Amino acid sequence: MDSHHDCLFRAARDGYRWDEVTHAPYKRDGSAPFKDISRQVLFQEPTMGCELRYFEMDAAGYSTLERHEHAHAVMILRGHGRCLLGDTVRAVKPLDLVTIPAWTWHQFRASSDQPMGFLCMVNQTRDRPVLPNAQELAALRANPAVAAFLDGS
Amino acid sequence: MDSHHDCLFRAARDGYRWDEVTHAPYKRDGSAPFKDISRQVLFQEPTMGCELRYFEMDAAGYSTLERHEHAHAVMILRGHGRCLLGDTVRAVKPLDLVTIPAWTWHQFRASSDQPMGFLCMVNQTRDRPVLPNAQELAALRANPAVAAFLDGS
């Protein structure tokens, strides 16, 4: 049994943490516009084509507005909030499923009163996310519903 | 937007069902020893290396005792029960993580009082499961804890 299999059973702890799983708060570095979000990689098996991660935002937190070639398969696990996908804004709740296709702008925002967490399945081999430039951001904001979402209102 | 992307948002319904997701109860055909289990494929995207499925057993139900080359990455989502993995039996609860490596015997059993459901990430391309022959079953049952698990006691 190799080192990847040392922990075949990893128990859930209180507060959406897990034994043997590193809790990684994202650091603000000024370049990526996210707020109060953390990542935990739940499964990263060399023989599997995908990884499964758990992201959690504090109340009023949000993920980076970005897009990329690789797809995301998301299941909301905790809390409530909204999701921007392309030019659509939708309320999301626990167990809802969101498919994020290639090159589609997306961002998650937790409600103001509680954290929101979601599972995200993604290919192990993937391209780097791209942030919107000024022109792309202006095009997104031309839609009033999208502008309100991006303003957190 | 192609046909795979017709439903980017799929809402969770009550009872661990989802919009646009087919609920598939496993049929007993006498050859595979499982009991009261259903499958729902949550994500099956052509560009992704894996699928994400939700399996649910009724109270006292169980999955097939099997093994295969491909790995499983499992997160318990609902209820309580036990998991056999190799020669280990462990109690599992919501959000617990189970890694099922290649060629490892495994089976899930729900507690007697409520359903148990779990997410299972798996490679899209995979081999067929193999059931234990009489000799392998005897070897498993040589361990009293495993025998008690297999007997549902």
Interface residues (C-beta under 8 A of the other chain):
Chain A: M1 H4 H5 C7 L8 F9 R10 A11 A12 Y16 W18 V21 L42 F43 E45 T47 M48 G49 C50 L52 H70 A71 A73 M75 I76 C83 L85 T88 R90 V92 K93 P94 L95 D96 L97 V98 T99 I100 P101 A102 L119 M121 V122 N123 Q124
Chain B: M1 H5 C7 L8 F9 R10 A11 A12 Y16 W18 V21 L42 F43 E45 T47 M48 G49 C50 L52 H70 A71 A73 M75 I76 C83 L85 T88 R90 V92 K93 P94 L95 D96 L97 V98 T99 I100 P101 A102 L119 M121 V122 N123 Q124
